[in-house]
Amino acid sequence: MDTKITQIRMSDYPGNRAPREIWQTTHDALPELRDGQVAARIDFVSIDPGMTGWITDKRGYMPPVRAGSVMRAFGVGEIIESRSDNLAVGDWITGFLGVRSHGVFNDKDVRPIAVEMAPPELFLSGLGMTGYTAYFGMMDIGRPQPDETVVVSAAAGAVGSMAAQLAKNAGARVIGIAGGAEKCRYLTETLKLDAAIDYKSENIGARLDDLAPNHIDLYYDNVGGDILDLALERMKYRGRIVVCGAISQYDKETPQGPANYLQIVMQSIKMQGFTMRDYMHRVPEAVQELSVGLKDGSLICRQHILQGLDSFPDGFEMLLAGANEGKLLIRVDHQSA
Ligand SMILES: NC(=O)c1ccc[n+]([C@@H]2O[C@H](COP(=O)([O-])OP(=O)(O)OC[C@H]3O[C@@H](n4cnc5c(N)ncnc54)[C@H](OP(=O)(O)O)[C@@H]3O)[C@@H](O)[C@H]2O)c1
């Protein structure tokens, strides 16, 4: 097939440079398919905080992107050519499709998605990694109980907003932490959380003391740093902390560890981290549970959609600045891609 494709490559690791200097757009021919492969037109690309870890050469939870290669990203797309026994032209797939307009993939490296169930882009947000991360982190590790006090940081973000709503739907009292009055209003007025703390303008410790006078049963941490320390100081005896991420630390040469870690001993706290590789075998369960909530309105998933692959460098900066409102995605413009 004679298809010209657009791809965004990482020319080099950013090191101390601003990441925007490392992105390079190339126009290439779509490779010939081999047996067991499919070619797909990619319609949506996801921009995720995890990308910051993929563009360093430090040890992470997966190998770094190699300098010169197409930037790794989750995507969704429709198969346009197939030499696979398992996937046919017209099927939709998701996986690490990359920041590009089209690609050729081994069928075992991608998963089919049921687009008759929901719009394709939802498989990158509420019904994708974001939703699964919130679901397994909150419901399998955190296990919120009715009337417990649950605190979620980056609560207006893609993962945090889903995690907070799952805890609320389980009957817990949920306090969200987010930056700015508008995001806090979204948490209490739209997502119906019990309270919100604006970490940019309020004294977080004093507000937690007011809102959780009997301390915190469960803290779902997306940010690490000072906010994790403030939560640790206020955990209940036998409280639980789910370590989902530490976005406040991703740009630091040496991430700040929790100064209050002795509280883990003193209050017999259980603190557990995870990544989705622990749960890939249980994805159908998450899709089933989340799709019910997304359909009946008990789960709201906000998406922030940028237009065209050219928006990737701006989008990545926007993500680092916390300027996105909801799951950050790119709609690939196939007229100009
Ligand atoms: N463990 C896993 O498998 C897994 C999978 C996916 C994501 N994650 C993690 O989940 C977290 C949230 O990711 P996401 O996809 O929801 O991203 P997102 O939609 O971009 O939300 C992240 C939010 O974090 C807030 N933030 C940024 N810097 C901050 C800081 N210094 N202090 C406090 N808040 C800050 C920003 O909102 P404000 O305006 O409120 O500051 C930002 O919008 C990240 O840590 C990510 O690495 C983990």
The ligand as a Tripos MOL2 file, in Angstrom:
@<TRIPOS>MOLECULE
LIG
   48    52     1     0     0
SMALL
NO_CHARGES

@<TRIPOS>ATOM
      1 N1          0.8380    3.6210   38.1000 N.am      1 LIG1
      2 C1          0.3670    3.6250   36.8650 C.2       1 LIG1
      3 O1          0.2250    2.5940   36.2010 O.2       1 LIG1
      4 C2         -0.0290    4.9350   36.2570 C.ar      1 LIG1
      5 C3         -0.7020    4.9850   35.0130 C.ar      1 LIG1
      6 C4         -1.1200    6.2270   34.5120 C.ar      1 LIG1
      7 C5         -0.8250    7.3850   35.2420 C.ar      1 LIG1
      8 N2         -0.1440    7.2790   36.4170 N.ar      1 LIG1
      9 C6          0.1700    8.4850   37.2020 C.3       1 LIG1
     10 O2         -1.0360    9.1020   37.5900 O.3       1 LIG1
     11 C7         -0.7890   10.4900   37.8060 C.3       1 LIG1
     12 C8         -1.8580   11.2960   37.0780 C.3       1 LIG1
     13 O3         -1.7570   11.0730   35.6730 O.3       1 LIG1
     14 P1         -2.9180   11.5370   34.6850 P.3       1 LIG1
     15 O4         -2.8680   10.6640   33.5090 O.co2     1 LIG1
     16 O5         -4.1740   11.6960   35.4490 O.co2     1 LIG1
     17 O6         -2.3820   12.9720   34.2410 O.3       1 LIG1
     18 P2         -3.1560   14.3710   34.0690 P.3       1 LIG1
     19 O7         -4.5370   14.2050   33.5580 O.co2     1 LIG1
     20 O8         -2.2290   15.2260   33.2940 O.co2     1 LIG1
     21 O9         -3.2520   14.9220   35.5250 O.3       1 LIG1
     22 C9         -2.1320   15.2570   36.2570 C.3       1 LIG1
     23 C10        -2.4100   16.5150   37.0650 C.3       1 LIG1
     24 O10        -1.4290   16.5740   38.1160 O.3       1 LIG1
     25 C11        -1.4200   17.8870   38.6110 C.3       1 LIG1
     26 N3         -0.0600   18.3030   38.9470 N.ar      1 LIG1
     27 C12         0.9540   18.5420   38.0800 C.ar      1 LIG1
     28 N4          2.0430   18.9410   38.7550 N.ar      1 LIG1
     29 C13         1.7000   18.9510   40.0650 C.ar      1 LIG1
     30 C14         2.4010   19.2850   41.2640 C.ar      1 LIG1
     31 N5          3.6720   19.6960   41.2400 N.pl3     1 LIG1
     32 N6          1.7400   19.1870   42.4560 N.ar      1 LIG1
     33 C15         0.4460   18.7790   42.4770 C.ar      1 LIG1
     34 N7         -0.2700   18.4620   41.3840 N.ar      1 LIG1
     35 C16         0.3580   18.5460   40.1890 C.ar      1 LIG1
     36 C17        -1.9950   18.7950   37.4920 C.3       1 LIG1
     37 O11        -3.2600   19.2860   37.9200 O.3       1 LIG1
     38 P3         -3.3910   20.5750   38.8910 P.3       1 LIG1
     39 O12        -3.8660   21.6770   38.0030 O.co2     1 LIG1
     40 O13        -4.3860   20.1240   39.8840 O.co2     1 LIG1
     41 O14        -2.0300   20.8720   39.4280 O.co2     1 LIG1
     42 C18        -2.2140   17.8250   36.3490 C.3       1 LIG1
     43 O15        -3.3060   18.1850   35.5360 O.3       1 LIG1
     44 C19         0.6270   10.7660   37.3230 C.3       1 LIG1
     45 O16         1.4830   10.7820   38.4350 O.3       1 LIG1
     46 C20         0.9250    9.5610   36.4610 C.3       1 LIG1
     47 O17         2.2970    9.2770   36.3540 O.3       1 LIG1
     48 C21         0.2400    6.0980   36.9290 C.ar      1 LIG1
@<TRIPOS>BOND
     1     1     2 1
     2     2     3 2
     3     2     4 1
     4     4     5 ar
     5     4    48 ar
     6     5     6 ar
     7     6     7 ar
     8     7     8 ar
     9     8     9 1
    10     8    48 ar
    11     9    10 1
    12     9    46 1
    13    10    11 1
    14    11    12 1
    15    11    44 1
    16    12    13 1
    17    13    14 1
    18    14    15 2
    19    14    16 1
    20    14    17 1
    21    17    18 1
    22    18    19 2
    23    18    20 1
    24    18    21 1
    25    21    22 1
    26    22    23 1
    27    23    24 1
    28    23    42 1
    29    24    25 1
    30    25    26 1
    31    25    36 1
    32    26    27 ar
    33    26    35 ar
    34    27    28 ar
    35    28    29 ar
    36    29    30 ar
    37    29    35 ar
    38    30    31 1
    39    30    32 ar
    40    32    33 ar
    41    33    34 ar
    42    34    35 ar
    43    36    37 1
    44    36    42 1
    45    37    38 1
    46    38    39 2
    47    38    40 1
    48    38    41 1
    49    42    43 1
    50    44    45 1
    51    44    46 1
    52    46    47 1
@<TRIPOS>SUBSTRUCTURE
     1 LIG1         1 GROUP 0 **** ****
